[in-house]
């Protein structure tokens, strides 16, 4: 792929829709046995969903770049830079999951 930067939304969209990415993504899923690698490290198993006739396939797994394509564009199409993550752990990694804060005080306890 001749493009060397993936900083704008348009550049990223073009990259993620490319056949080179789609093929590499499939290789990563197969290598990781369609299971979340983070869940495996925790002793759990999260596998990909199965497409049901007449329904959209539920997205359970993402293929994530360990080193982001924005900063490490040279690793964008390197299989060793990819890992399969479930949607939950992908969101945790990207900082999209927030833990609930405990209240500063609890008036119910005397």
N, C-alpha and C positions, 0 to 999 in steps of 0.2 A: 504494500500500500504506500503510495508516494507521499501522502500527508505525514508531516512529522510533529504537528502540534494538535492537541485536543483540549483547547481552553474554552472555546465558546460553545454554547448549546448546539449550534448548527454543526460544528466540527464533531462533537461527541455523537450527535444523532446519526451523522453520516457514517462514523466509525461503527457504531453499534448495529447499524442496518447492513453493513458490508458482508459479503459472502465469506471473506477471510475471517471475520470475527465469528460468524455463525458456525463455521466449520471448527474453529478452535474451541469455541464454547462447547460444542458437542463432544469433542475429544476430552475436555476437562470433566464433563458430566460422566462420561464412560469411565475415565480413569478413576474417578471418585465413587464409582458404583452407584450413582444417582442418590448419594447420601450427603447430608450436611457434615462437613469436616469438624466444625466447632462442636456440634452435638456429639460426634464420635469421641472427641477429646474429653468430654464430660461423661462418657460412658452411656450415652443415649443414642437413639437412632431416629432420624427424620428422613423419610424417603420422599421421592417425587410423587405427585398425584398421577392418577390414571385418567386419560381423556374418556369422558362418557359421551355416547352418541347424542347429538342434538344439544349439547351443552358446551360452554367455553371451558377450557382446561384451567383448573385452579392453579395459580402460581404458588408453588411451595418452595422451590429452589431457585437461587440466583448463582451465577458464576461471577465471582468478585476478583478484582485485581488486588493482590496483596500490596503492591506499590502502585499508587494511582497513576492513571494515564496523563493527568495534567502535569505532574512533576517528572514522571519517568516514562515519557512517550516512547522511548526505545524499547520498553518492556511490554508495550501494549499487546503484542502478538507473540508473547513468550509463554508457553504452556506452564512452565514452572512458576510463573508469576500469578497463576490463577488457582482459586480454590472454590469449591462448591459450598455455599452457605444457604441455610434455610432463610426465609424472609425475616423471621424474628432476629436471628443473629446478624444478618446483613444490616438490619436497621440499628441494632446495638452498635455494631462497628462504625456505622456512619453517624452515630449520635442522635438517632431519631427516636430512641426509647428513653423515657425519663422515669426515674423512680419517684414515687410519691414522697414528699417531704413529711417528716413527723411534725406535728404542731409544736410551737415553742412551749406551750404549756397545756395542761389538760385539766380543765375546771372540774371534771367529773371525779377526779381522784382527790380524796380528802386526807 
